[in-house]
């Protein structure tokens, strides 16, 4: 990752900054904003995509307007943390659409999950039927978010 950062110049960073704010911008407008012609911008975009710096393009959906206002953070303690157990857990988590994020944690518990559902009854069902039955789970603790104060995607380049 450091290699990709070292290879990026101010134009690459400007391209990424513009795309992070408005991914549907035309290449022509992107070129105008970063101060290059269209062909070099297209070549830089391809390089950024091929190297994996740009992972993809997507629409940002408003979960509240989609009826998914309930957010819970779940601490998960595992029965053991050997690699086969973690691999099974990771694979199973990837298949649960209500889990927006999953992080392996160094601390008093093993994983932190961000789970989004419509409401508390929906969350209780996901916890009982999906999260608690994941491979290797010993215990869970839930923390319900009352309000999202900041929930941004990466928009700045280091």
N, C-alpha and C positions, 0 to 999 in steps of 0.2 A: 504494500500500500504506500509506503514511503517513497518507493520508486516512482509511482504514478504522480504523487504530489511534487516530487523533485522535477519531473519532466514537464509539468504544466507551467505555462507562462501566464502573463497578465491577460492575454487574449482568451486562453482556455478558461481561466477563472471568470472572466467577464461573460463568456458564453454560458458557463454553468450558473452564474448568478442570474442571468436573464431567464434561462430555462426554468430555474427553480421558482421564479415568480410568475412565469407565463409560458408553459410548455407548448402551447398551441401557436406560438408566434411563427410567422413564416421565416424561412431562411433569409429572404431578402431583408425583412425588417430586423432580424437578428444581426445580420451583417452590418446594417446601418448603425445599430445601437452599439456594437462593439468596435466599429471603426475599421472593418476589413471588407473586402469584396466577397461576393457570394461563394465563389469556388473555394477559397481557403477556409471559409466557415464550414462548408459542407465536408471538406476533408478533415477538419478538426473534429466535427461532430462524429464522423465515422470512426476516427481514432478513439475518441472518448467512449463511444458505444462498444467498440471491439475490445477495448481494454477493461471494460466492466465498470468504469467510473460512472457512466450513465447506465443504470440497470434497466431502464424502461421509461415509459410515459404512461400516465394514468390520470383519470379524473379524480378530483378530491370530492368525495360525497359528504353531505352533511348528515351524520348519523341521527341527530335529533329529528330532522325532517323525515327521516326514513323510519322513525318509530323505534330507534335503538338508543334510548337515553340513559339506560342503566349501565354503569361501569363499575366493575368490581376488580380489585387487585387481590390475587390469591397467592399466598405463600404456600409452597408445597415442600414438605419434607419427604425424602425418599427412604425406602427401606435400606438401600445401600447405594453407593455412588460409583460402583464399578462401571466400566465403559459399556458392557452389554446391557445393563439396566438402563443407563442414560440413553443409549441409542434407541432402545425400544420405546422409551418415554417420548423422546424427541420425534420419532416417526409417528407415533399416535397423536401427539399434540398437533402436528402439521395437518391432520385430517379433520380437526374440529373448527368449523368456521367461526364460532363465537369467540374463540381465543384469538385476539388481535395481535398480541405480542407474548413471547415467552423468552425469559432470560435465565440462564444458569447463573447462580449467585454465589459469591464467596461470603459466607456469613452464617447466621444461626439457622437458616433454612436453605434449601437447594435450588428451587426455582421460584421466580416471580412471574405470574401470568396476569395479563390484562384481558379481562373477559367482558364483552359487550353484549347485552341482551335488551329486550323491550322493557322489562320490569323485574321486580323481585321474584314473583312466582316463576318467571321464565329462567331467571338465574338459578333459583333453587333446583329446577329440573336439570339444567346443564351441569351444575355441581354434582348432583346425585347420580345422574345417569352417564355423564361423560368424564368430568374431571376426576372424581373420586375413584373411578374404575380404570384410570390410566395405569399402565404397567409400572410397578414399583412404588406407587404412592403409599406412604405410611400415614400421613396426616396433612390436613389443609387448614389454613386460617384465612378468613375473608375480610377485606377492608373495602367498604363501599364508598365510592367517590360522591361527594355532594355536588361538586361543580368543577368543571375544567377551567382552570385559570389560564393555563398556557398549554397548548397541544399542537406544536408546530412540527413541520417536516424540516429537514436540513435545507437551508437556503444560503448558507455562507460557505465559502471554500477557504480552508486553512492556509 
